[in-house]
């Protein structure tokens, strides 16, 4: 009888283990399927947007009045912004795609600069028309190449997850229809001379994607492991795995996984080869019931940044989702906020541990700066703000404008009705550069950042 009970227990244990394994397998498949669906959506969106861009530029060439041209060029600018967003959602971090992104940036810069002027008084010049014709031809060729990739992907049911794995493992030179297709798109764009773009087509990249302004020497894998212990605050007998970035990466980095010996929780992060700077960190552990306040968590986030080499940081935004606090920080120089140099930190509200860091924007934008003096006064700038806005705070700040230029502004934080806005007025010419509507406090707990 005892033997039968033991056998029954063992059968139940095996069945339970099998069911648990099945559940784990199902959950993993669900995550992979979701990622694949997102990649597929972004790719088809990009193909559609480039197709639309080609048609819109063609329509613009046929127009003759400034009244029609301005909104048409504004549409071109909007479409290029959407295409940029779609490219950013594809797993192409390790695949050089610089020229195509530069092309989209150039189209956006040209269309925006042209759209905002009075085209009835200052119609398109011959050079600008030639530029449009060049862009029309180039967008047509890019459209054609992307549609070929799309057709092959649909015909053979190709998966983007395979692309991600090939790039991450450094096997992008093997036969892969999607990778080969995007390389051909990149080659098509590279075939155009910069001179064909016209004098207004200056390449203004928003950020340095190569992190060229980073300080420090190139670190080894062993040094990356040492830095990982510091960034994760995990010491003792931690198990650490380090993977070096592939040869196609835009910048060198180490991907590090470190296992906490106390909890078996794994913390993942990327660290730059040059200088050993933290790019991002993620700890997906389950966070228990909140025990510390959002205010105290913000202090822990700031201390973490200071202790890891990110100096002169100031919190400008915070939110809470479940039991995690999310804080956005920016560099301040002489009281001036440098918004391009931003870092996001997530703090577990059960014990104050850092469970997430995103410093890529900071590293891309970081540079030694000299802040220009404003030409207009704070009072003059305030007169440019909607008089119905109740201003609560004001300061100077550096932001990226719609032309991807850094500009010095006066920042005004205020309320209009039940909503809060952040308004930036150019400190040199008084132009309204940007208006941001901030989330209401009650909506911040509705979903993850």
C-alpha positions as CSV (number, residue, x, y, z in Angstrom):
1,X,0.0,0.0,0.0
2,X,2.8,2.4,1.0
3,X,4.5,1.5,-2.3
4,X,1.3,2.4,-4.2
5,X,1.1,5.8,-2.4
6,X,4.8,6.5,-3.2
7,X,4.2,5.7,-6.8
8,X,1.1,7.9,-6.9
9,X,3.0,10.8,-5.4
10,X,5.8,10.3,-7.9
11,X,3.3,10.2,-10.8
12,X,1.7,13.4,-9.5
13,X,5.2,15.0,-9.2
14,X,6.2,14.1,-12.7
15,X,2.8,15.3,-14.0
16,X,3.2,18.5,-12.1
17,X,6.7,19.1,-13.4
18,X,5.5,18.3,-16.9
19,X,2.6,20.7,-16.6
20,X,4.9,23.4,-15.2
21,X,7.3,22.9,-18.0
22,X,4.5,23.1,-20.5
23,X,3.3,26.4,-18.9
24,X,6.8,27.8,-19.1
25,X,7.0,26.8,-22.8
26,X,3.7,28.3,-23.5
27,X,4.6,31.6,-21.8
28,X,7.9,31.8,-23.6
29,X,6.2,31.1,-26.9
30,X,3.7,33.9,-26.1
31,X,6.5,36.4,-25.5
32,X,8.3,35.4,-28.8
33,X,5.0,35.6,-30.7
34,X,4.3,39.0,-29.4
35,X,7.8,40.2,-30.3
36,X,7.4,38.7,-33.8
37,X,4.0,40.4,-34.3
38,X,5.5,43.8,-33.3
39,X,8.4,43.4,-35.7
40,X,6.0,42.3,-38.5
41,X,3.8,45.3,-37.9
42,X,6.7,47.8,-37.8
43,X,8.1,46.4,-41.1
44,X,4.8,46.5,-43.0
45,X,4.2,50.0,-41.5
46,X,7.7,51.1,-42.8
47,X,7.0,49.7,-46.3
48,X,3.6,51.5,-46.4
49,X,5.1,54.8,-45.1
50,X,7.9,54.8,-47.7
51,X,5.3,54.0,-50.4
52,X,3.2,56.9,-49.2
53,X,6.2,59.2,-49.0
54,X,7.1,58.5,-52.6
55,X,3.5,59.3,-53.7
56,X,3.3,62.5,-51.5
57,X,6.6,63.9,-52.9
58,X,5.4,63.2,-56.4
59,X,2.1,65.1,-55.7
60,X,4.2,68.0,-54.2
61,X,6.2,68.2,-57.4
62,X,2.9,68.7,-59.4
63,X,1.7,71.6,-57.2
64,X,2.2,75.2,-58.0
65,X,0.7,77.3,-55.2
66,X,2.2,78.0,-51.8
67,X,-1.3,77.4,-50.4
68,X,-1.2,73.8,-51.5
69,X,2.6,73.2,-51.1
70,X,2.9,74.1,-47.4
71,X,0.4,71.4,-46.1
72,X,1.8,68.9,-48.6
73,X,5.4,69.4,-47.4
74,X,4.1,69.2,-43.8
75,X,2.6,65.8,-44.7
76,X,6.0,64.7,-46.1
77,X,7.6,65.7,-42.8
78,X,5.0,63.8,-40.8
79,X,5.4,60.6,-42.9
80,X,9.2,60.7,-42.5
81,X,8.8,61.0,-38.7
82,X,6.5,57.9,-38.8
83,X,9.0,56.0,-40.9
84,X,11.8,56.9,-38.5
85,X,9.6,55.5,-35.7
86,X,9.0,52.2,-37.6
87,X,12.7,51.7,-38.3
88,X,13.4,52.2,-34.6
89,X,11.1,49.3,-33.7
90,X,12.9,46.8,-36.0
91,X,15.8,44.6,-34.7
92,X,18.4,46.5,-36.8
93,X,20.6,47.8,-34.0
94,X,23.4,45.5,-35.1
95,X,22.9,46.1,-38.9
96,X,24.3,49.3,-40.4
97,X,21.3,51.2,-41.6
98,X,22.8,54.7,-41.3
99,X,22.3,55.9,-44.9
100,X,18.6,55.1,-45.0
101,X,18.1,56.8,-41.6
102,X,20.1,59.8,-42.9
103,X,17.9,59.9,-46.0
104,X,14.7,60.1,-43.9
105,X,16.3,62.8,-41.7
106,X,17.2,64.8,-44.8
107,X,13.7,64.5,-46.3
108,X,12.3,65.6,-42.9
109,X,14.6,68.6,-42.5
110,X,14.1,69.8,-46.1
111,X,10.3,69.5,-46.0
112,X,10.0,71.1,-42.5
113,X,12.2,74.0,-43.4
114,X,10.4,74.6,-46.6
115,X,6.9,74.2,-45.2
116,X,7.2,76.7,-42.4
117,X,8.0,79.7,-44.7
118,X,5.5,81.7,-46.8
119,X,5.8,79.9,-50.1
120,X,3.6,82.5,-51.8
121,X,6.2,85.2,-51.0
122,X,9.2,82.8,-51.3
123,X,8.3,80.1,-53.8
124,X,10.5,77.0,-54.3
125,X,13.8,77.8,-56.1
126,X,15.1,75.7,-59.0
127,X,17.6,74.1,-56.6
128,X,14.8,73.1,-54.2
129,X,12.7,71.7,-57.1
130,X,15.7,69.7,-58.2
131,X,16.1,68.4,-54.7
132,X,12.5,67.3,-54.6
133,X,12.9,65.5,-57.9
134,X,16.0,63.7,-56.5
135,X,14.1,62.7,-53.4
136,X,11.2,61.5,-55.5
137,X,13.5,59.2,-57.5
138,X,15.4,58.0,-54.5
139,X,12.3,57.2,-52.4
140,X,10.9,55.3,-55.4
141,X,14.0,53.1,-55.5
142,X,13.8,52.5,-51.7
143,X,10.1,51.7,-52.0
144,X,10.8,49.2,-54.8
145,X,13.5,47.4,-52.7
146,X,11.4,47.3,-49.6
147,X,8.4,45.9,-51.5
148,X,10.7,43.1,-52.8
149,X,11.7,42.2,-49.2
150,X,8.0,42.4,-48.2
151,X,7.0,40.1,-51.1
152,X,9.7,37.5,-50.2
153,X,8.9,37.6,-46.5
154,X,5.2,37.0,-47.1
155,X,5.9,34.3,-49.8
156,X,8.3,32.3,-47.6
157,X,6.7,33.2,-44.2
158,X,10.0,34.6,-43.0
159,X,10.4,35.5,-39.3
160,X,12.0,38.7,-37.9
161,X,13.0,36.7,-34.8
162,X,15.4,34.8,-37.1
163,X,16.9,38.2,-38.2
164,X,17.4,39.2,-34.5
165,X,19.1,35.9,-33.7
166,X,21.4,36.1,-36.8
167,X,22.4,39.7,-36.0
168,X,23.0,39.0,-32.3
169,X,25.1,35.9,-33.1
170,X,27.2,37.7,-35.7
171,X,25.8,35.4,-38.5
172,X,24.4,38.2,-40.6
173,X,26.6,37.2,-43.6
174,X,24.7,33.9,-43.9
175,X,21.8,33.6,-46.3
176,X,18.9,35.7,-44.9
177,X,16.5,37.3,-47.2
178,X,15.5,40.1,-44.9
179,X,19.0,41.1,-44.0
180,X,20.1,40.9,-47.6
181,X,17.2,43.0,-48.6
182,X,17.9,45.7,-46.1
183,X,21.6,45.7,-47.1
184,X,20.4,46.3,-50.7
185,X,18.2,49.2,-49.5
186,X,21.2,50.7,-47.7
187,X,23.4,50.3,-50.9
188,X,20.7,52.0,-53.0
189,X,20.8,55.0,-50.7
190,X,24.6,55.1,-50.6
191,X,24.6,55.3,-54.4
192,X,23.5,58.9,-54.3
193,X,26.0,61.7,-54.0
194,X,25.4,64.2,-51.1
195,X,25.7,67.0,-53.7
196,X,22.5,65.7,-55.4
197,X,20.5,66.6,-52.3
198,X,21.0,70.4,-52.8
199,X,22.3,73.1,-50.5
200,X,19.5,72.8,-48.0
201,X,19.9,69.1,-47.4
202,X,22.4,69.2,-44.6
203,X,22.5,66.0,-42.6
204,X,21.4,67.0,-39.1
205,X,21.4,63.9,-36.9
206,X,19.6,64.3,-33.7
207,X,22.1,62.2,-31.7
208,X,25.6,60.7,-32.1
209,X,24.6,57.0,-32.4
210,X,28.3,56.0,-32.1
211,X,28.7,57.4,-28.6
212,X,31.9,59.1,-29.8
213,X,32.0,61.6,-26.9
214,X,32.4,58.9,-24.3
215,X,35.3,59.2,-21.9
216,X,37.6,56.4,-20.7
217,X,39.7,53.6,-22.1
218,X,38.4,50.5,-23.8
219,X,37.6,47.8,-21.2
220,X,38.0,44.1,-21.3
221,X,35.3,41.4,-20.7
222,X,36.8,40.9,-17.2
223,X,36.5,44.6,-16.5
224,X,32.9,44.6,-17.8
225,X,32.1,41.8,-15.3
226,X,33.5,44.0,-12.5
227,X,31.4,47.0,-13.7
228,X,28.3,44.7,-13.8
229,X,28.7,43.9,-10.1
230,X,28.8,47.6,-9.4
231,X,25.8,48.6,-11.5
232,X,23.7,45.7,-10.2
233,X,25.0,45.9,-6.6
234,X,25.4,42.1,-6.6
235,X,28.5,40.8,-5.0
236,X,29.6,37.4,-3.6
237,X,29.3,34.3,-5.7
238,X,27.3,35.7,-8.6
239,X,27.3,33.8,-11.9
240,X,28.2,36.2,-14.7
241,X,27.9,35.7,-18.5
242,X,29.3,38.2,-20.9
243,X,28.7,38.5,-24.7
244,X,30.5,40.9,-27.0
245,X,28.7,42.9,-29.6
246,X,28.8,41.7,-33.2
247,X,31.0,43.3,-35.8
248,X,28.0,45.1,-37.4
249,X,27.2,47.1,-34.3
250,X,27.2,50.9,-34.5
251,X,29.1,51.0,-31.2
252,X,31.0,48.5,-29.1
253,X,29.3,47.1,-26.0
254,X,29.2,44.1,-23.8
255,X,25.9,42.3,-23.0
256,X,26.1,41.1,-19.4
257,X,23.8,38.7,-17.4
258,X,24.5,38.5,-13.7
259,X,22.7,36.0,-11.4
260,X,22.0,37.0,-7.8
261,X,23.2,34.0,-5.7
262,X,20.7,34.9,-2.9
263,X,17.5,35.0,-5.0
264,X,18.5,33.3,-8.3
265,X,17.2,36.5,-10.0
266,X,19.0,37.5,-13.3
267,X,19.9,41.1,-14.0
268,X,20.7,42.0,-17.7
269,X,22.5,45.0,-18.9
270,X,24.6,46.5,-21.8
271,X,27.9,48.3,-21.0
272,X,30.0,50.3,-23.5
273,X,33.4,49.0,-24.4
274,X,34.8,52.5,-24.3
275,X,34.8,53.7,-20.7
276,X,32.5,51.0,-19.3
277,X,29.4,53.2,-19.2
278,X,26.0,51.6,-18.4
279,X,23.6,51.8,-21.4
280,X,20.7,50.0,-19.9
281,X,19.9,47.6,-17.0
282,X,16.8,45.5,-16.3
283,X,15.8,43.4,-13.3
284,X,12.5,41.7,-13.9
285,X,12.1,40.4,-10.3
286,X,8.6,40.4,-8.7
287,X,8.2,43.5,-6.6
288,X,6.4,43.0,-3.3
289,X,4.1,45.4,-1.5
290,X,5.2,49.1,-1.3
291,X,7.1,50.0,1.8
292,X,8.9,53.2,0.8
293,X,7.5,56.5,-0.6
294,X,8.0,57.8,-4.2
295,X,10.0,60.7,-2.7
296,X,12.4,58.4,-0.9
297,X,12.7,56.2,-4.0
298,X,13.6,59.3,-6.1
299,X,16.5,60.0,-3.6
300,X,17.8,56.4,-4.1
301,X,17.6,56.8,-7.9
302,X,19.6,60.1,-7.7
303,X,22.2,58.5,-5.3
304,X,22.6,55.6,-7.8
305,X,23.3,57.9,-10.7
306,X,25.8,60.0,-8.6
307,X,27.6,56.9,-7.4
308,X,27.9,55.5,-11.0
309,X,29.4,58.6,-12.6
310,X,26.3,60.5,-13.8
311,X,26.8,63.8,-12.1
312,X,24.8,67.1,-11.9
313,X,21.5,65.2,-12.5
314,X,18.1,66.7,-11.6
315,X,14.8,64.9,-11.5
316,X,12.1,66.5,-13.7
317,X,9.4,63.8,-13.9
318,X,8.2,60.8,-11.9
319,X,5.4,58.3,-12.0
320,X,4.3,55.1,-10.3
321,X,3.1,51.8,-11.8
322,X,2.1,49.1,-9.4
323,X,5.0,49.0,-6.9
324,X,7.6,50.5,-9.1
325,X,8.6,54.2,-9.3
326,X,9.9,55.6,-12.6
327,X,12.0,58.8,-12.5
328,X,13.4,60.9,-15.4
329,X,16.6,62.9,-14.8
330,X,18.4,65.4,-16.9
331,X,21.8,67.1,-16.6
332,X,21.9,70.7,-15.3
333,X,24.6,73.2,-16.0
334,X,24.5,76.4,-14.1
335,X,20.8,75.9,-13.5
336,X,20.1,75.2,-17.2
337,X,18.4,71.8,-17.9
338,X,20.0,69.8,-20.7
339,X,17.0,67.7,-21.9
340,X,18.9,65.7,-24.6
341,X,21.0,64.3,-21.7
342,X,18.2,62.3,-20.0
343,X,18.3,59.1,-18.0
344,X,15.3,57.0,-16.8
345,X,15.6,55.0,-13.6
346,X,13.1,52.5,-12.1
347,X,13.1,51.8,-8.4
348,X,11.3,48.9,-6.6
349,X,9.1,50.4,-3.9
350,X,9.4,47.4,-1.6
351,X,13.0,47.8,-0.7
352,X,14.4,50.7,-2.9
353,X,16.5,48.6,-5.2
354,X,17.2,49.8,-8.7
355,X,15.4,47.5,-11.1
356,X,15.7,49.5,-14.4
357,X,18.0,52.1,-16.0
358,X,17.9,53.5,-19.5
359,X,20.9,55.8,-20.2
360,X,21.2,55.6,-24.0
361,X,19.9,59.1,-24.7
362,X,22.3,60.5,-22.2
363,X,25.3,58.7,-23.8
364,X,24.3,59.6,-27.3
365,X,23.9,63.3,-26.5
366,X,26.7,63.8,-23.9
367,X,29.3,66.4,-24.8
368,X,31.3,69.2,-23.2
369,X,29.0,72.2,-23.5
370,X,29.2,75.9,-23.3
371,X,25.7,77.4,-22.8
372,X,25.1,80.6,-24.8
373,X,23.6,83.6,-23.1
374,X,20.0,84.3,-24.1
375,X,19.2,87.3,-26.3
376,X,15.7,88.0,-25.0
377,X,14.8,88.2,-21.3
378,X,12.6,85.9,-19.3
379,X,9.9,88.6,-19.2
380,X,10.0,89.0,-23.0
381,X,9.7,85.3,-23.4
382,X,6.8,85.1,-21.0
383,X,4.8,87.5,-23.2
384,X,5.0,84.9,-26.0
385,X,3.2,82.3,-23.8
386,X,-0.6,81.9,-24.0
387,X,-1.9,84.5,-21.5
388,X,-4.5,82.0,-20.2
389,X,-1.7,79.7,-19.0
390,X,-1.1,80.0,-15.2
391,X,2.7,79.8,-15.0
392,X,4.0,77.8,-11.9
393,X,7.7,77.4,-12.8
394,X,10.2,79.0,-15.2
395,X,13.8,78.3,-16.0
396,X,16.3,78.0,-18.9
397,X,16.6,74.7,-20.8
398,X,18.3,73.2,-23.8
399,X,16.1,71.1,-26.0
400,X,16.1,69.5,-29.5
401,X,13.8,71.3,-31.9
402,X,12.0,70.0,-34.9
403,X,15.1,70.4,-37.0
404,X,17.2,68.2,-34.7
405,X,19.1,71.2,-33.5
406,X,19.9,71.9,-29.8
407,X,18.4,75.3,-28.9
408,X,18.5,77.4,-25.7
409,X,14.9,78.1,-24.5
410,X,13.0,79.5,-21.6
411,X,10.8,76.8,-20.1
412,X,7.4,77.6,-18.6
413,X,5.5,75.0,-16.6
414,X,1.9,76.0,-16.1
415,X,-1.7,75.0,-16.0
416,X,-4.6,75.7,-18.4
417,X,-7.9,74.4,-17.0
418,X,-7.3,71.0,-15.5
419,X,-4.3,70.2,-17.7
420,X,-0.6,70.9,-17.2
421,X,1.7,72.1,-20.0
422,X,5.4,72.6,-20.5
423,X,6.1,75.3,-23.1
424,X,9.5,76.2,-24.5
425,X,10.3,79.6,-26.0
426,X,13.5,80.2,-28.0
427,X,15.8,82.4,-25.9
428,X,17.2,84.0,-29.0
429,X,14.3,84.8,-31.3
430,X,11.2,84.3,-29.1
431,X,9.7,81.5,-31.2
432,X,7.5,78.9,-29.6
433,X,9.7,75.8,-30.1
434,X,7.6,73.1,-28.4
435,X,4.5,72.6,-26.3
436,X,4.1,69.4,-24.2
437,X,0.9,68.3,-22.4
438,X,1.9,66.4,-19.3
439,X,0.1,63.4,-18.0
440,X,-2.4,64.0,-15.2
441,X,-1.4,62.3,-11.9
442,X,-4.4,60.1,-11.9
443,X,-3.5,58.6,-15.3
444,X,0.1,57.7,-14.3
445,X,-0.9,54.4,-12.7
446,X,-2.8,53.0,-15.7
447,X,0.1,51.3,-17.4
448,X,3.9,50.7,-17.7
449,X,6.1,53.4,-19.0
